[in-house]
Amino acid sequence: MDIKFTNRLSYKQARLTVLVGFILGFLLSLVQIGIDYASVDEAINREMLSLLDISHNPASRIAYNIDSELAKELTRGLLHSSSITGARLMDNTNTVLANVSRPRNESPYRFISDCLFGEHREFQDPLFLSHMPNERLGTLIIEVDTFAFGQRFLRRAEITLLSGFLRSLILTGILLALFYTMLTKPLIKVISALSSSDPHGPKPSKLAFPPGHEKDEIGVLVKVANQQFVSMATEIQQRRAAENRLTDYLNELENIVSARTTELKASNIRLSLSNEELESARRTALDMAQARAAFLANMSHEIRTPLNGLLGMIALSLDSTLTAEQRQQLSIAHDSGKVLVELLNDILDLSKFDAGQLELERIPFDLGALVEDTANLLSQNAAPSVELTCLIDPQFPSMVLGDPTRVRQIVSNLLSNALKFTRFGRVDVRLSHYPGGVRVEVCDTGIGIPQEAQVKIFQPFTQAGAGITRQFGGTGLGLALTNNLCEAMEGRLSISSESGFGSQFCADLPLLIHTPAIAPAPLNGQVIAVSSATSGLSELLQSLLPGWGLSYRRYDLNDDLQGLAPDLLITDCLDCLFGLRPTISAPILLVTAYGNFLPTEQATALSPLQQQARPLARNALYQSLRRTLMGDEPSPLDALRAEHSLECRARILLVEDNPVNQLVAKGMLSKLGCEVIVAAHGGEALAELEEKSFDLVLMDCNMPVMNGYEASRRIRQSGRWHNLPIVALTANAMPEERERCRAAGMSDYLAKPFRREELITLLDHWVPLGPALS
């Protein structure tokens, strides 16, 4: 086997060795040249000093005698030295007695010599006689051309480098020959023997040791190769035996396969039957899912329709003249109906999560106002001894981006849960923001949740214990739905609780800032509060009032307020009011629980007195302080709204086939200052539109003769009422219903049963402030 010369080990080893030797030789040559350079440099100085020493006495006598002729002869004699290019002799007055020079020799190597030794050197010898060493007679100056020395140095350096290079070449040849003889040649013999050996032969191959290499690395290589040959021969024999056994096994396997093939054919027939059964089961499951969706839609419609009539009629009855007992009974019925609506909404929302049909909006909304409105609506559910407080960071953004409906559900479910299980103490709703999101915390001092129950309360229809449902009621859907909503928003719901020590639910939602916090106009005045240091009112006032520019200080219930003259006193203590009035003449703002206002007689006796229900909203508190401290009157816009509330605000076409729902909607709209025309189906609605002008159409979807979808499409297709708002009124709260209404040309959507607040919001959005069109 022929190996390329540059791939041989002998060449590689020689190359590395010669490279190292060449580098070392080159370095040694440089060292030798450096030593020679120092010697030549020293020789220049030494030789010139010796020459000056020889010329010292004659030059001193010539200077003493001031003999110019002898001076010229002396200087010309100095020029006989090949390295001297100029000589000058001066007396003690610096008068030149003789000055001779000759041109320097030129050569291509002069530049290198001048760089090494300098272009020229000048030596001076002060002249004096031996018996008058302190009397200077003159100076002998010689100029030296170093090229004569540098030329000899460069020649020696050239010889040194060439000789080193020749030595490296000779060393390369010797090493190549040695390595080839001692390493490459024996290895080539071993490789040739390995190439010609047959490992599959009847007898194992055996390599011979190269002469002289029985005990070195090559001998070890041959020995290991022979051992491998023996192992390979043994393994080949074992494989041949295994192949013989495998042939026997294959014969047996063919018989087994034949028997199993028959069994598999029978199994395939059974599997085909099973697949047909599975396909039938899949179709049945799909049919059941469709039936479930249809059932939910139908149940939503069938339950919401009577609920709308029930709650609407109760709400209208509560606005009429009633006895206290009748009002209490109707209020209980109304609250029970709202609980039923919330339960229905939770079940429908949970079904949306299961079907993957939940859609989230991304619009700007005021989260602080949303939290305060929700807390205000739920405050009537708080126990009389529970203080409900909304604590919103003063730097919280004015507007955030997200789905206000779903965020309201989260806040409502957490707050309802806290109020349900808290009978004494506080329930706080805290709102803050962090980079990239907001945090909603609901803290209570209720019964708490055991550690072992916290892992399961987010599961549907599950509560912390079996006795919870019997004692407090509920279905266990609220927290499950809240957790699902947080996850759908890519947020997180966490809990921190201990049995008997209250609970803290924290919802982190990635709602981005749309509008930063806007500071209200500063106020001026001194406000004091009489309240417990641990009350929510104290914490709320401490966080808000200093930022509004007010001087604020809190006093305990038993503190002496004699001599104080504040501009306003705020308190939540009903029992201490009559004790405060003789001491404080300033206006009093009483913060009390929902429905716990003082009677008119007592309020008159304590005037000037204002009463506000918990929880205090920021805007309501600010406006109350502004009126009290700065004497602001209602704005022209407020007066205009009050004036128009007495007039016909809008003419509305109500398209509804259910008589009860007609009465409910018409009663609510009439009390909001609207003229209402009723149509029983879509055909009548089109006829009414032909005869009269309307500001808004409230359209039921499911009606006889012509349903709301068809009527809306015809209204839009006519081109005459292109900008007329059409709001769908439907008891079907499924998400596909909203899309169906939009596709029919409707402008908005209102699910039954609807509350008066929702109807007011709808009118504020779609009906301009002012009288209807005539």
FITITI-806433 format. One line per 4 residues: number of its first residue (from 1); for each residue x, y, z of C-alpha. Coordinates in Angstrom, 1 decimal, decimal comma. Each point is the difference from the previous one (the first is absolute). Layout:
<nodes>
NUM) X:Y:Z  ...
</nodes>
This chain:
<nodes>
1) 0,0:0,0:0,0  1,5:3,3:-1,1  -0,5:3,0:2,3  0,5:3,5:-1,3
5) 3,3:1,5:1,1  -1,6:3,0:1,8  -2,4:-2,3:1,9  2,8:-2,2:1,4
9) 0,7:0,1:3,7  3,8:0,4:-0,7  -0,7:3,1:-2,0  -2,3:1,5:2,6
13) 2,4:-0,7:2,8  3,0:1,3:-1,9  -2,0:3,0:-1,0  -0,9:0,8:3,6
17) 3,5:-0,7:1,2  1,7:2,1:-2,7  -2,5:2,8:0,6  0,9:0,0:3,6
21) 3,7:-0,3:-0,8  -0,2:2,7:-2,6  -1,7:2,3:2,5  2,5:-0,8:2,7
25) 2,9:0,4:-2,4  -1,4:3,3:-1,3  -0,4:1,2:3,6  3,6:-1,1:0,8
29) 1,2:1,8:-3,1  -1,8:3,1:1,0  1,6:-0,3:3,5  3,5:-0,4:-1,6
33) -0,6:2,9:-2,3  -1,2:2,1:3,0  3,2:-0,9:1,9  2,1:0,9:-3,1
37) -1,9:3,3:-0,3  0,8:0,9:3,5  3,7:-1,0:-0,5  0,3:2,1:-3,2
41) -1,7:3,0:1,6  2,4:-0,2:2,9  3,0:-0,5:-2,4  -0,9:3,2:-1,8
45) 0,2:2,0:3,2  3,1:-1,8:1,3  2,0:0,4:-3,3  -0,8:3,7:-0,3
49) 0,9:0,6:3,6  3,3:-1,9:-0,5  0,7:2,2:-3,1  -0,7:3,1:2,0
53) 2,2:-1,2:2,8  2,9:-0,6:-2,5  -0,4:3,5:-1,5  -0,5:1,8:3,3
57) 3,7:1,0:0,8  0,9:1,0:-3,6  -3,2:2,0:-0,3  0,6:1,6:3,4
61) 3,5:1,2:-1,0  -1,2:1,3:-3,3  -2,8:2,0:1,7  2,5:1,2:2,5
65) 2,3:1,2:-2,7  -2,8:1,1:-2,3  1,6:-1,7:-3,0  -2,5:-0,2:-2,9
69) 2,3:-2,0:-2,2  0,4:-2,8:2,5  -3,7:0,2:0,8  -0,8:-0,7:-3,7
73) 2,4:-2,9:-0,1  -1,5:-1,5:3,1  -3,5:0,3:-1,2  0,8:-1,4:-3,4
77) 1,6:-3,0:1,7  -3,2:-0,6:1,9  -1,8:-0,2:-3,4  2,0:-3,1:-0,8
81) -2,4:-2,0:2,2  -2,9:-1,3:-2,2  -2,6:0,9:2,5  1,0:3,7:0,6
85) -1,5:2,5:-2,5  1,0:3,2:1,7  2,5:1,5:2,6  0,3:3,5:1,5
89) 2,5:1,5:2,4  -0,7:3,2:1,9  1,9:2,0:2,5  -1,2:1,2:3,4
93) -1,7:3,0:-1,7  -1,9:-2,4:-2,3  2,0:1,2:-2,9  0,2:-2,8:-2,6
97) 3,6:-1,0:-0,7  -0,8:-2,7:-2,4  -3,3:-1,5:-1,5  0,1:-2,9:-2,5
101) -2,7:-2,3:-1,3  -0,8:-2,5:-2,7  -3,3:-1,3:-1,5  -1,6:-3,1:1,5
105) -0,3:-3,3:-1,9  -3,5:-0,7:-1,5  -1,6:-3,4:0,0  -3,5:-1,6:-0,2
109) 0,6:-1,3:3,5  0,8:3,5:1,4  -3,7:0,5:1,0  0,0:-3,1:2,2
113) 3,4:0,8:1,5  -1,1:3,6:0,8  -3,1:-1,3:1,7  2,0:-2,4:2,1
117) 3,1:2,1:0,9  -1,0:3,5:-0,9  0,9:2,1:-3,1  3,2:1,4:1,6
121) 1,6:0,5:3,4  2,1:2,8:1,3  2,8:-0,3:2,6  1,7:2,9:1,8
125) 3,2:-0,1:2,0  0,9:3,1:2,2  3,8:0,7:-0,4  2,4:0,6:2,9
129) 3,6:-0,7:0,9  0,8:-2,6:2,6  1,8:2,5:2,2  -2,9:2,6:-0,4
133) -3,1:-2,2:0,4  -2,2:2,8:1,0  0,8:2,4:-2,9  -2,1:-0,8:-3,1
137) 2,0:0,6:-3,2  -2,7:-0,9:-2,6  -2,2:-2,8:-1,4  0,5:-2,8:-2,4
141) -3,3:-1,0:-1,8  -0,4:-3,0:-2,3  -3,1:-1,1:-1,9  -0,5:-3,7:-0,5
145) -1,9:-1,8:-2,8  -1,5:-3,1:1,6  -0,6:-1,7:-3,4  3,4:-1,6:0,0
149) -0,9:-1,9:3,2  -3,6:-0,5:-1,0  0,9:-1,5:-3,4  2,1:-2,6:1,7
153) -2,7:-0,7:2,5  -2,7:-0,5:-2,7  2,2:-2,4:-1,9  0,5:-2,1:3,1
157) -3,7:0,1:0,8  -0,8:-1,2:-3,6  2,4:-2,9:0,4  -1,5:-0,9:3,4
161) -3,6:-0,1:-1,4  1,0:-1,9:-3,1  1,9:-2,5:2,0  -2,9:-0,5:2,3
165) -2,4:-0,6:-2,9  2,4:-2,5:-1,6  0,3:-1,8:3,4  -3,9:-0,2:0,1
169) -0,1:-1,5:-3,5  2,6:-2,6:0,8  -1,8:-0,8:3,2  -3,2:-0,4:-1,9
173) 1,5:-2,5:-2,4  1,6:-2,0:2,8  -3,2:-0,1:2,0  -2,1:-1,0:-3,0
177) 2,3:-2,9:-0,7  0,1:-1,1:3,7  -3,8:0,2:0,5  -0,7:-1,8:-3,3
181) 2,4:-2,8:1,0  -1,1:-0,3:3,6  -3,7:0,8:-0,3  -1,6:0,3:-3,4
185) 1,6:-3,1:-1,6  -1,0:-2,4:2,8  -3,5:1,4:0,1  -0,4:-0,4:-3,8
189) 0,9:-3,6:0,4  -2,6:-0,5:2,7  -2,6:1,8:-2,1  0,7:-2,1:-3,0
193) -0,2:-3,2:2,1  -3,4:1,2:1,4  -1,3:0,8:-3,5  0,9:-3,4:-1,3
197) -1,4:-2,0:2,9  -3,4:-1,7:-0,3  -1,9:0,1:3,3  -2,7:-2,4:-1,4
201) 2,5:-2,7:-0,8  -0,2:-3,4:1,6  3,0:0,8:2,2  0,6:3,3:1,7
205) 2,7:2,2:-1,5  3,2:0,8:1,8  2,3:2,9:-0,6  3,8:-0,2:0,3
209) 1,9:2,5:2,1  2,3:2,4:-2,0  3,7:-0,6:0,9  1,1:2,1:2,9
213) -3,5:1,0:1,0  -1,2:-2,9:2,1  -0,2:2,0:3,2  -0,8:3,6:-1,1
217) -3,3:1,6:-1,0  0,0:-1,7:-3,4  0,4:-3,4:1,6  -2,8:0,7:2,4
221) -2,2:1,0:-3,0  0,8:-3,3:-1,7  -0,7:-1,9:3,2  -3,4:1,7:0,5
225) -0,9:-0,6:-3,7  0,7:-3,7:0,4  -2,2:-0,1:3,1  -2,8:1,7:-2,0
229) 0,3:-2,5:-2,8  -0,4:-2,8:2,5  -3,1:1,7:1,5  -1,5:0,6:-3,4
233) 0,5:-3,6:-1,0  -1,8:-1,1:3,2  -2,8:2,5:-0,6  -0,5:-1,2:-3,6
237) -0,3:-3,6:1,2  -2,6:1,1:2,6  -2,0:1,9:-2,6  0,0:-2,9:-2,4
241) -1,4:-2,2:2,8  -2,6:2,7:0,8  -1,0:0,2:-3,7  -0,6:-3,7:0,0
245) -2,2:0,3:3,1  -1,8:3,0:-1,5  -0,8:-2,1:-3,1  -1,6:-2,5:2,1
249) -2,0:2,7:1,9  -1,1:1,5:-3,3  -1,5:-3,3:-1,1  -1,9:-0,2:3,3
253) -1,1:3,7:-0,3  -1,4:-0,6:-3,5  -2,3:-2,6:1,5  -1,0:2,3:2,9
257) -0,6:2,9:-2,4  -2,3:-2,1:-2,2  -2,1:-0,9:3,1  0,0:3,6:1,2
261) -1,0:1,4:-3,4  -3,2:-1,9:0,3  -0,7:1,4:3,4  0,8:3,6:-1,2
265) -2,5:-0,3:-2,8  -2,7:-0,8:2,5  1,3:2,9:2,3  -0,2:2,4:-3,0
269) -3,6:-0,9:-0,6  -0,8:0,7:3,7  2,0:3,2:-0,1  -2,0:1,2:-3,1
273) -3,2:-0,5:1,9  1,5:1,9:3,0  1,0:2,9:-2,2  -3,5:0,2:-1,4
277) -1,3:0,1:3,6  2,5:2,7:0,9  -1,0:2,1:-3,0  -3,6:-0,3:1,0
281) 0,9:1,0:3,5  1,9:3,0:-1,3  -3,0:1,2:-2,1  -2,2:-0,5:3,0
285) 2,3:2,1:2,2  0,0:2,8:-2,6  -3,8:-0,1:-0,2  -0,1:0,1:3,8
289) 2,4:3,1:0,0  -2,2:1,7:-2,6  -3,1:-0,9:2,0  1,7:1,3:3,2
293) 0,8:3,3:-1,7  -3,5:0,3:-1,3  -1,4:-0,9:3,4  2,1:2,7:1,7
297) -1,2:2,6:-2,6  -3,6:-1,1:0,5  0,3:-0,1:3,8  1,6:3,4:0,0
301) -2,8:1,4:-2,1  -2,8:-1,7:1,9  1,4:0,9:3,5  1,1:3,6:-0,8
305) -3,4:0,9:-1,6  -2,1:-0,5:3,2  2,9:1,3:2,1  0,0:3,2:-1,9
309) -3,7:0,5:0,6  0,4:-1,1:3,7  2,9:2,3:0,8  -1,4:2,9:-2,1
313) -3,4:-0,1:1,7  1,6:-0,2:3,4  2,3:3,0:-0,8  -3,0:2,0:-1,2
317) -1,9:-0,9:3,1  2,9:1,1:2,3  -0,3:3,5:-1,6  -3,6:0,3:1,1
321) -1,5:0,9:3,4  0,4:-3,1:2,3  -0,1:-0,8:3,7  3,3:-0,9:1,6
325) -1,0:-3,6:0,2  -1,0:-0,1:-3,7  3,2:1,7:-1,0  2,1:-2,5:2,0
329) -1,9:-3,0:-1,5  0,4:1,3:-3,6  3,7:0,8:0,6  0,6:-3,5:1,2
333) -1,8:-1,3:-3,1  2,1:2,3:-2,2  3,3:-1,1:1,6  -1,0:-3,6:-0,4
337) -0,7:0,5:-3,7  3,4:1,7:-0,5  1,7:-3,0:1,7  -1,8:-2,3:-2,4
341) 1,2:2,2:-3,0  3,6:-0,1:1,3  -0,3:-3,8:0,4  -1,3:-0,3:-3,6
345) 2,8:2,2:-1,3  2,7:-2,0:1,9  -1,4:-3,3:-1,5  0,0:1,5:-3,5
349) 3,5:1,4:0,3  1,3:-3,3:1,3  -1,5:-1,7:-3,0  1,7:2,5:-2,2
353) 3,4:-0,9:1,5  -0,8:-3,7:-0,5  -0,8:0,7:-3,7  2,9:2,3:-0,5
357) -2,4:2,8:-1,2  1,0:2,8:2,5  1,1:3,1:-1,8  1,7:3,0:1,7
361) -0,3:3,6:-1,0  3,0:2,4:0,1  -1,4:3,5:0,5  0,9:2,9:2,3
365) -2,0:0,3:3,2  0,2:1,6:3,5  0,9:-3,0:2,3  -0,1:2,2:3,1
369) -3,5:1,1:-0,7  -1,0:-3,5:-0,9  1,2:-1,3:3,3  -1,7:2,7:1,9
373) -3,3:-0,5:-1,9  0,1:-3,8:0,6  0,7:0,5:3,7  -2,8:2,5:0,3
377) -2,5:-2,4:-1,6  1,1:-2,8:2,3  0,1:2,1:3,1  -3,6:-0,9:0,8
381) 1,2:-3,6:0,5  2,4:1,0:2,8  -0,9:-0,8:3,6  -0,7:3,1:2,1
385) 3,2:-0,4:2,0  2,2:-0,5:-3,0  1,9:3,1:-1,4  0,4:-0,2:-3,8
389) 2,8:2,2:-1,4  1,4:0,6:-3,5  3,8:0,9:0,4  1,3:1,1:-3,4
393) 3,5:1,1:-0,5  0,0:3,8:-0,6  2,4:-0,5:-2,9  -2,1:-2,7:-1,6
397) -0,6:0,6:-3,8  -3,2:1,7:-1,1  -0,6:-2,5:-2,8  1,4:-3,5:-0,7
401) -0,5:-2,3:-3,0  -2,0:-3,2:0,4  -3,5:-1,6:0,3  -2,0:2,1:2,5
405) -2,8:-2,6:0,1  2,3:-2,9:1,0  2,0:2,2:2,4  -3,3:1,0:1,7
409) -0,9:-3,7:0,3  3,3:-0,7:1,7  -0,4:2,9:2,5  -3,7:-0,8:0,6
413) 0,7:-3,7:0,7  2,9:0,7:2,3  -1,8:2,7:1,9  -3,3:-2,0:0,2
417) 2,0:-2,9:1,4  1,6:2,2:2,6  -3,2:1,7:1,1  -1,8:-3,4:0,2
421) 2,5:-1,5:2,5  0,7:3,2:2,1  -2,3:0,9:2,9  2,3:2,4:1,9
425) 3,0:2,2:-0,7  1,1:1,3:-3,4  -0,2:-0,9:-3,7  2,5:1,9:-2,1
429) 0,4:0,2:-3,8  3,5:1,2:-0,8  1,0:1,1:-3,5  3,6:0,6:-1,0
433) 2,2:-0,3:-3,1  3,4:-1,5:-0,8  2,1:0,1:-3,2  -2,2:-1,7:-2,6
437) -3,2:-0,6:1,9  -2,3:0,7:2,9  -0,7:-1,7:3,3  -3,5:-0,4:1,5
441) 0,1:-1,1:3,7  -3,1:-0,9:2,0  0,8:-0,4:3,7  -2,5:-1,0:2,7
445) -0,1:-0,8:3,7  -2,5:-2,9:-0,5  0,2:-3,7:0,9  3,1:-0,7:-2,2
449) 0,7:-3,2:-1,9  2,0:-3,0:1,3  3,2:-0,8:-1,7  -1,2:-3,4:-1,2
453) -3,1:1,5:-1,6  1,8:2,8:-1,9  1,2:-2,5:-2,7  -3,6:-0,9:-1,1
457) -2,0:3,3:0,4  0,8:0,9:-3,6  -1,8:-3,1:-1,3  -3,6:0,4:-1,3
461) -2,8:-0,7:2,5  2,5:-0,4:2,8  0,1:1,9:3,3  2,4:-0,2:3,0
465) -2,2:-2,4:2,0  -3,3:-1,8:0,1  -1,4:2,4:2,6  0,8:3,1:-2,1
469) -2,9:-0,5:-2,3  -2,5:-0,7:2,8  1,2:3,1:2,0  0,8:2,5:-2,7
473) -1,6:-1,3:-3,2  1,5:0,3:-3,4  0,9:-2,4:-2,8  3,8:0,1:0,0
477) 0,1:1,4:-3,6  1,3:3,5:0,8  3,6:-0,7:0,8  0,3:-2,6:-2,8
481) -1,3:2,5:-2,5  2,2:2,7:1,3  3,1:-2,3:-0,2  -0,9:-0,9:-3,6
485) -0,5:3,7:-0,9  3,5:0,9:1,4  1,6:-2,8:-1,9  -1,8:1,1:-3,2
489) 1,5:3,5:0,4  3,4:-1,6:0,6  -0,1:1,1:3,6  0,1:-1,9:3,3
493) -2,3:-0,3:3,0  1,6:-0,8:3,3  -1,3:-0,5:3,6  1,5:0,5:3,4
497) -2,2:-1,1:2,9  -0,1:-1,6:3,4  -3,0:-1,5:1,6  -1,6:2,5:2,4
501) 2,3:2,9:-1,1  -1,6:1,2:-3,3  1,1:-0,4:-3,6  1,8:2,0:-2,6
505) -0,6:-0,6:-3,7  2,4:1,6:-2,5  -0,7:0,2:-3,7  3,0:1,1:-2,2
509) -1,3:1,1:-3,4  2,3:1,1:-2,9  -2,1:3,1:-0,8  2,2:2,7:-1,7
513) -0,2:3,7:0,8  -2,1:2,0:-2,5  -0,2:3,3:1,9  2,2:0,9:3,0
517) -1,4:1,3:3,3  -1,5:3,5:-0,2  0,3:2,1:3,2  -3,2:1,9:0,9
521) 0,1:3,8:0,6  1,4:0,6:3,5  -2,3:0,9:2,8  0,7:2,3:3,0
525) -1,1:-0,5:3,6  0,5:-1,8:3,2  -1,7:-3,4:0,4  -0,1:-2,2:3,1
529) -1,3:-3,5:0,4  -1,3:-1,7:3,1  0,4:-3,7:-0,6  1,9:-3,1:1,2
533) 3,6:-0,3:-1,1  -0,7:-3,5:-1,4  -3,1:1,1:-2,0  -0,1:0,0:-3,8
537) -1,2:3,6:0,0  3,2:1,2:1,8  2,2:-1,8:-2,6  -2,1:1,4:-2,9
541) 0,1:3,6:1,2  3,8:-0,2:0,9  0,7:-1,2:-3,6  -2,2:2,6:-1,8
545) -0,3:3,2:1,9  3,7:1,1:0,2  0,2:-0,5:-3,8  -2,9:2,3:-0,5
549) 1,7:2,8:1,8  -2,0:-0,2:3,3  1,4:0,2:3,5  -1,1:-3,3:1,6
553) 0,2:-1,5:3,5  -1,7:-2,9:1,6  -1,3:-0,2:3,6  -1,1:-3,0:2,0
557) -3,6:-0,3:1,2  0,8:1,0:3,6  2,3:3,0:-0,8  -0,9:3,5:1,2
561) -0,7:2,2:-3,0  -0,7:3,1:2,0  1,5:3,1:-1,6  0,3:-1,5:-3,5
565) -1,5:2,0:-2,9  0,3:-2,2:-3,1  -1,7:0,7:-3,3  -1,5:-3,5:-0,1
569) -0,3:-3,0:2,3  -0,3:-3,5:-1,4  -1,1:-2,9:2,2  -1,5:-3,5:-0,2
573) -1,2:-0,1:3,7  -3,7:0,4:0,3  0,0:-0,1:3,8  2,4:3,0:0,5
577) -1,7:2,4:-2,4  -2,1:1,7:2,6  3,0:0,3:2,3  2,1:1,6:-2,9
581) -2,5:2,6:-1,1  0,2:2,3:3,1  3,8:0,0:-0,3  0,3:0,3:-3,8
585) -2,0:2,5:-2,0  1,5:-1,0:-3,3  -2,0:-2,1:-2,6  0,1:-3,7:0,7
589) 0,2:-2,8:-2,6  -1,4:-3,2:1,5  1,2:-3,2:-1,8  -2,4:-2,9:0,9
593) -1,0:-3,4:-1,2  -2,5:-0,5:-2,9  -3,5:0,8:1,1  1,1:1,2:3,5
597) -0,5:3,8:-0,5  -1,3:2,1:2,9  -3,6:1,0:-0,1  -0,9:3,4:-1,3
601) -0,7:1,4:3,5  3,4:-1,0:1,4  1,8:1,1:-3,1  -1,7:3,4:0,2
605) 1,0:0,3:3,7  3,7:-0,6:-1,0  0,1:2,2:-3,0  2,0:1,0:-1,9
609) 0,3:-3,8:-0,6  0,6:-2,1:-3,1  -0,4:-3,8:-0,1  1,7:-2,4:-2,4
613) -0,1:-3,7:-0,1  3,0:-2,3:0,1  2,0:-0,6:-2,1  1,1:3,5:-0,7
617) 0,8:0,6:-3,7  2,9:2,4:-0,7  -2,0:2,2:-2,3  -3,0:0,2:2,3
621) 2,2:0,9:3,0  1,9:2,6:-2,1  -3,2:1,7:-1,2  -1,4:0,0:3,5
625) 3,2:1,6:1,4  0,0:2,5:-2,9  -3,6:1,1:0,7  0,6:0,2:3,7
629) 3,4:1,7:0,0  -0,2:2,2:-3,1  -3,8:0,5:-0,3  -0,1:-1,2:-3,7
633) -3,5:0,1:-1,6  -1,1:-2,6:-2,5  1,6:0,4:-3,4  -2,0:1,3:-3,0
637) 0,2:-3,5:-1,5  -1,6:-1,5:3,2  -2,8:2,6:-0,2  -0,5:-0,8:-3,6
641) -0,3:-3,7:0,8  -2,5:0,7:2,8  -2,0:2,1:-2,4  -0,1:-2,6:-2,7
645) -0,8:-2,8:2,4  -3,4:1,7:0,5  -0,6:0,1:-3,8  -0,4:-2,8:-2,5
649) 3,5:-1,3:-0,2  -0,5:-2,2:-3,0  -2,7:-1,8:-2,1  0,6:-3,7:0,1
653) -1,5:-2,8:-2,0  -0,4:-3,1:2,2  -0,4:-3,2:-2,1  -1,1:-2,7:2,4
657) -2,6:-2,8:-0,2  -0,1:-0,9:3,7  -2,6:2,2:1,8  1,8:-0,2:3,4
661) 3,3:1,0:-1,6  -1,8:2,8:-1,8  -1,3:1,4:3,3  3,4:-0,3:1,7
665) 2,0:1,7:-2,8  -2,6:2,7:-0,5  -0,2:0,7:3,7  3,8:0,3:0,4
669) 0,3:2,2:-3,1  -2,9:2,2:1,0  1,6:0,7:3,4  3,2:1,0:-1,9
673) -1,9:2,6:-1,9  -0,5:-1,8:-3,3  -3,1:-0,2:-2,3  -0,5:-3,7:-0,8
677) -1,9:-1,4:-3,0  -0,6:-3,8:0,2  -0,1:-2,4:-3,0  -0,8:-3,7:0,5
681) 2,2:-1,3:-2,9  2,3:1,1:-2,8  -2,8:0,7:-2,5  -1,6:2,5:2,4
685) 3,4:1,6:0,7  0,5:0,7:-3,7  -3,4:1,5:-0,2  0,7:2,3:3,0
689) 3,3:1,1:-1,6  -1,8:1,1:-3,1  -2,3:2,2:2,0  2,2:1,5:2,8
693) 3,6:0,9:0,7  1,8:-1,8:2,8  3,3:0,5:1,8  0,5:-3,7:0,9
697) -1,4:-3,4:-0,7  0,0:-2,7:2,7  -0,5:-3,2:-2,0  -0,9:-3,4:1,4
701) 1,5:-2,8:-2,0  -2,6:-2,9:0,2  -3,5:1,2:-1,0  -2,8:-1,4:-2,1
705) -0,9:1,3:-3,5  3,5:1,7:-0,5  2,8:-0,5:2,4  2,6:2,6:1,0
709) 2,7:-1,2:-2,3  -2,1:0,3:-3,1  -1,5:3,4:1,1  3,6:1,4:0,6
713) 1,2:-1,2:-3,4  -3,0:1,7:-1,7  0,6:3,2:1,9  3,7:0,1:-1,1
717) -0,8:-1,0:-3,6  -2,5:2,8:-0,5  2,8:2,6:0,3  -2,4:2,4:1,7
721) 1,0:-0,8:3,6  3,7:-0,7:-0,5  1,1:1,9:3,2  -3,0:-1,1:2,2
725) 1,4:-1,9:3,1  -1,6:-3,5:0,3  0,7:-1,7:3,3  -0,8:-3,7:0,3
729) -2,0:-1,2:3,0  0,4:-3,7:0,3  -0,1:-2,6:2,7  2,6:-2,1:-1,8
733) 3,3:0,8:1,7  2,2:-2,3:-2,1  3,0:1,6:-1,8  -1,2:-1,0:-3,4
737) -3,2:2,0:0,5  1,9:3,3:0,2  1,7:-0,8:-3,3  -3,3:-0,9:-1,6
741) -1,5:3,3:1,1  2,9:2,0:-1,4  -0,3:-1,9:-3,3  -3,6:1,0:-0,2
745) 1,0:3,7:0,2  -0,7:0,6:3,7  2,1:2,7:1,8  0,2:-1,4:3,5
749) -1,1:-2,9:2,2  -1,8:-0,1:3,4  -0,7:-3,3:1,6  -3,1:-0,7:2,1
753) -0,7:0,5:2,8  1,6:3,5:-0,1  0,3:2,4:2,9  -0,9:3,7:0,0
757) 3,7:0,9:0,2  0,7:-1,9:-3,2  -2,9:1,7:-1,7  1,3:3,4:1,1
761) 3,4:-0,8:-1,3  -1,5:-1,1:-3,3  -2,0:3,3:-0,3  3,1:2,1:0,9
765) 1,9:-1,7:-2,8  -2,5:0,0:-2,9  -2,5:2,8:0,7  1,3:3,6:0,0
769) -0,9:2,3:2,9  -3,1:1,9:-1,0  -3,6:-0,4:-1,2  -1,0:-2,6:-2,5
773) -0,5:0,7:-3,7  -3,5:1,1:-0,8
</nodes>
